[in-house]
Amino acid sequence: MKEAQKPWKNNLHEIIYEADTKAGKLFDVLLLVTILASILLVMLESVESIDLKYHSFFNIAEWIITVLFSLEYVLRIISIKKPKTYIFSYYGIIDFLATVPKYLSLIIGGTHALIILRALRLLRVFRILKITRYIGESNRLIKSLKESRPKIAVFLFAVLVISIILGTVMYLVEGGPDSHFTSIPRSVYWTIVTLTTVGYGDIAPITALGQFIASIVMVLGYGIIAVPTGIVSAEYAANYKKTHTNTQSCSSCNSKDHLDGSGFCGNCGEKL
């Protein structure tokens, strides 16, 4: 009996978890369209005038989408040998959070619960996080961001040190009874706002020297913004040259990012 079910489960796993086949690609496209449709419904439902006119339609459409996502969630559990690897994974938790609010609305009722229900309905926005699973380059980008963390952390620490130094200098130059630079922390706040090119305008230098330093901080800000982008881009390019992965997913441990041509899972040894 188990042998008869195995090919069926393998085919189902290939369609749902992978995108190397026509059926898998079609499934991903249909799921993407459904996710985007559900997000559009949530956005339109938040507009009171539209919701009053089409509330019944939104409710029916949301139930249809919720049932489809529930079916997808169950099929993902069925098609994998170790369901816990999916249920407690990042995407498994997101899928659950994206599906459960509509069912909770049946349990929590009454006028006093309306505020809570409104908050629960907002959890449906978690569906947008499901999209990243179906964008091929997203995994490589996430990996590049993770590997860039030490460099970015050092860079942010350097920016913090620069902000403290420049903030202290501005306090010495601009500090006075009629100045907005009333303390070093407030001056550091101004430096950070200026470096990031936000520029609220709530604090501004008055003296010629202060304005000169502010100009330097502004120009420096443009250079600082470009650094994290360069770090991640370099890491991304290095990862792209390093390996070429496919969309194959292990039916046992749900491990992904296998090298092209791999016959077995690098994590548990299961045949792919």
C-alpha positions in Angstrom: 0.0 0.0 0.0 2.8 2.4 0.9 4.6 1.6 -2.4 1.4 2.5 -4.4 1.1 5.9 -2.6 4.8 6.9 -2.9 4.7 7.9 -6.6 1.6 9.9 -6.1 3.2 11.7 -3.1 6.4 12.3 -5.1 4.5 13.8 -8.0 2.4 16.0 -5.7 5.6 17.1 -3.9 7.3 18.0 -7.2 4.3 20.1 -8.3 3.9 22.0 -5.0 7.5 22.4 -3.8 9.4 22.6 -7.0 9.3 24.6 -10.3 11.3 22.5 -12.7 8.3 21.0 -14.4 5.4 22.6 -16.4 3.0 21.5 -13.7 5.2 23.0 -11.0 5.5 26.3 -12.8 1.8 26.5 -13.5 1.1 25.8 -9.8 3.4 28.6 -8.8 1.9 31.1 -11.2 -1.7 30.3 -10.1 -0.7 30.6 -6.5 1.0 33.9 -7.1 -2.1 35.3 -8.8 -4.3 34.0 -5.9 -1.9 35.7 -3.3 -2.0 39.0 -5.2 -5.8 38.8 -5.5 -6.1 38.2 -1.8 -3.8 41.2 -1.0 -5.8 43.4 -3.4 -9.1 42.3 -1.6 -7.6 43.2 1.8 -6.5 46.6 0.5 -9.9 47.4 -1.1 -11.7 46.1 2.0 -10.0 48.7 4.1 -11.6 51.5 2.1 -14.9 52.1 3.9 -16.8 53.4 0.9 -15.8 50.4 -1.2 -16.4 47.9 1.6 -19.9 49.2 2.2 -20.8 48.6 -1.4 -19.1 45.3 -2.0 -18.9 43.8 1.5 -20.7 40.6 0.5 -18.5 40.0 -2.5 -15.4 40.6 -0.5 -16.6 38.1 2.2 -17.4 35.3 -0.4 -14.1 35.9 -2.3 -12.1 35.8 0.9 -13.7 32.5 1.9 -12.9 31.0 -1.5 -9.3 32.1 -1.2 -9.1 30.9 2.4 -10.4 27.4 1.4 -7.8 27.3 -1.5 -4.9 28.2 0.9 -6.2 25.7 3.4 -6.1 23.0 0.7 -2.6 24.0 -0.3 -1.5 23.9 3.4 -2.9 20.4 3.8 -1.4 19.1 0.5 2.0 20.5 1.6 1.8 18.5 4.8 0.6 15.3 3.1 3.3 15.4 0.3 6.3 15.6 2.7 7.7 12.6 4.7 8.4 14.7 7.8 5.5 17.2 8.1 7.1 19.0 11.1 9.9 20.3 8.9 7.3 22.2 6.9 4.8 23.1 9.7 7.5 24.7 11.9 9.5 26.2 9.1 9.4 29.9 8.2 7.1 29.5 5.3 5.0 27.0 7.2 4.3 29.5 9.9 3.6 32.3 7.4 1.1 30.0 5.5 -0.6 29.2 8.8 -0.8 32.9 9.8 -2.2 33.8 6.4 -5.0 31.2 6.6 -6.2 31.1 10.2 -7.7 34.6 10.7 -10.8 33.9 8.6 -11.6 30.7 10.7 -11.0 32.6 13.9 -13.6 35.1 12.9 -16.2 32.3 13.2 -15.1 31.6 16.8 -14.8 35.2 18.0 -18.1 36.9 17.6 -20.2 39.7 19.2 -20.0 43.4 19.0 -17.2 43.6 21.6 -15.0 41.5 19.5 -15.2 43.7 16.4 -11.9 45.5 17.2 -10.1 42.2 17.7 -11.5 40.8 14.5 -10.3 43.8 12.6 -6.8 43.1 13.9 -7.1 39.4 13.0 -8.1 40.3 9.5 -5.0 42.3 9.0 -2.9 39.1 9.5 -4.0 38.2 6.0 -1.4 40.6 4.8 1.1 37.9 5.8 0.2 36.3 2.4 2.5 38.8 0.7 5.5 37.0 2.4 4.5 33.8 0.6 5.4 35.5 -2.7 9.1 35.4 -1.9 9.0 31.6 -2.1 8.1 31.8 -5.8 10.6 34.3 -7.0 13.7 32.4 -8.1 16.3 35.0 -7.2 14.9 35.8 -3.7 16.8 32.9 -2.0 20.1 34.1 -3.4 19.3 37.7 -2.3 18.4 36.5 1.2 21.6 34.5 1.4 23.6 37.6 0.2 22.0 39.8 2.9 22.8 37.2 5.6 26.4 37.0 4.5 26.7 40.8 4.4 25.6 41.2 8.0 29.1 41.4 9.6 30.3 44.0 7.1 27.1 46.0 7.4 27.3 45.8 11.2 30.8 47.2 11.2 29.7 49.9 8.7 26.8 51.0 10.9 29.0 51.1 14.0 31.4 53.4 12.0 28.4 55.6 11.1 27.3 55.8 14.7 30.8 56.9 15.8 30.9 59.5 13.1 27.4 60.7 14.1 28.6 61.1 17.8 31.7 63.0 16.8 30.0 65.3 14.3 27.1 65.8 16.8 29.5 66.8 19.5 31.3 69.2 17.1 28.0 70.8 16.1 27.0 71.2 19.8 30.3 73.0 20.4 29.8 75.3 17.4 26.0 75.9 17.5 25.3 75.4 21.2 23.9 78.5 23.0 20.8 79.9 24.7 18.9 80.6 21.5 20.0 77.5 19.6 18.1 74.3 18.9 21.4 72.3 19.6 20.6 72.2 23.3 22.5 69.0 24.1 24.9 66.4 22.5 22.1 63.7 22.1 19.9 66.3 20.3 22.9 67.3 18.1 23.6 63.6 17.3 19.9 63.3 16.4 20.4 66.2 13.9 23.5 64.5 12.5 21.7 61.2 11.9 18.8 63.0 10.3 21.1 64.9 8.0 23.4 62.0 7.1 20.4 59.9 6.0 19.2 62.9 3.9 15.8 62.9 5.7 16.1 66.5 6.8 13.1 67.2 9.0 14.1 70.8 9.4 13.2 70.9 13.1 16.8 71.7 13.9 19.0 73.9 11.7 22.5 75.5 12.1 22.6 79.3 12.2 26.3 80.2 12.2 28.5 80.2 9.1 30.8 77.5 10.5 27.8 75.3 11.5 26.3 75.6 8.0 29.7 74.7 6.5 29.8 71.5 8.7 26.2 70.8 7.8 27.1 70.9 4.0 29.9 68.4 4.6 27.5 66.1 6.5 25.0 66.3 3.7 27.6 65.4 1.0 28.9 62.6 3.3 25.4 61.3 3.6 25.1 60.5 -0.1 28.3 58.5 0.1 27.2 56.6 3.2 23.9 55.5 1.7 25.7 53.9 -1.3 28.0 51.7 0.9 25.4 49.1 2.1 24.1 48.7 -1.4 27.7 48.1 -2.7 28.3 45.5 0.1 25.2 43.5 -0.7 25.7 43.8 -4.5 29.3 42.4 -4.2 28.1 39.5 -2.0 25.3 38.8 -4.4 27.6 38.7 -7.4 30.0 36.4 -5.5 27.2 34.0 -4.6 26.0 34.0 -8.2 29.4 33.0 -9.5 29.9 30.5 -6.7 27.0 28.1 -7.3 24.1 27.4 -9.6 21.1 26.0 -7.7 17.7 24.7 -8.8 14.3 24.6 -7.3 14.4 21.0 -6.2 13.1 20.4 -2.6 13.8 17.3 -0.5 10.6 15.4 0.1 12.0 14.2 3.5 13.6 17.2 5.2 12.3 20.0 3.0 15.8 21.3 2.3 16.2 23.5 -0.8 19.0 25.2 -2.9 20.5 22.0 -4.3 23.2 22.2 -6.9 22.3 21.5 -10.5 22.6 17.8 -11.3 22.4 16.8 -7.6 20.8 13.3 -7.2 20.6 13.3 -3.4 19.8 15.8 -0.7 22.9 17.4 0.8 21.2 17.6 4.2 19.7 14.2 4.8 20.9 12.1 1.9 17.4 11.4 0.5 17.1 10.8 -3.2 15.8 13.9 -5.1 
